[in-house]
Amino acid sequence: MKQPVIIGIAGGTGSGKTTLARKLKEDFEDDLLLLCQDYYYRSFNDITYEERCKLNFDHPNAFDTDLLVEHIAKLKNFEAIERPVYSFVEHMRQKETVYEEAKRVVVLEGILIFENPKLVNLMDIKVFVDTDSDIRFARRLVRDINERGRNVDSVVDQYLNTVKPMHEAFIEPSKKNADIIIPEGGMNQVASSMLVDKINTILNNW
């Protein structure tokens, strides 16, 4: 029996990886399952909200990567998963989970998915979205204010103290694991169309 195709889309914060992943979801609809590494932040409900706000959410240790590896392995065997739900307002995992069935194509997107060798080994196609740091910061600023209930000062402080250093320490070096590097992510129409064609070829040869 053929296995689902696992596509990893990595890149720094605000690089356009989510835009690219969502475009693929729109193009392939029922054939594609989209997972975000952000769902797999560790549960920090054993400490106070004030303490959670001080955590480094851009370090590999912030993620429950063992659970993510387990779930991708299950999906690769056409087994369903109960993926976690995470609140960026409260900085903690919620009690509920979401039932996800395996699809012929599974897209996993996240900043640090190429950092863990076990996770990388489960991927069939690895895409790194490479975008200028100024553009990435501007996009993150808008996103965190509009979607995650943050204020300007907290976003800037987090970017300078954790996001930028962690990008340089972990995300940028993980680019070497990519099969494809796409500047500007979903905004790069030529590159994204080539990726769509590749997926279509895989599905047509299923």
C-alpha angles and dihedrals in degrees: 000000000000118000127228116266110249114209120189120202113190136169143123126300111291093010095129098256093127091050089052092047092050091049090055090049090053092049097048102026109170094020093061134066116199118206127181124210086219089074088066102060110137118261110258098180092123093073133055125271090248090054092047091054089060095054122112102244093178096063120096090240090065090072131074090229094165090062091046091051089049092051095047090049090052093049089049086059091048092253120143121239138205101226121199127251119223130197115215090189094058095027093228142100116262126232095241125078132200121236111228125185121209117260132196088256123038118189117196117189129185146121097257106029092113093052096075115069094207091055094044091052090059093058125093097190123027119196124185118198110213117196135162112270095235091056091046093052093049091051092048092050092054093043097049093048096044101036107023104039096245130145127229096254094052093048093049092045093050092046094053097041103039116357098057096041092046091049090055094044101043117002102049093047090050089063088086088073093061124108092197131027116203120190113220095004115223090009090065100086096182095051095042090050090053090053090049090052090051092052091047090053091052093049093046090054093047 
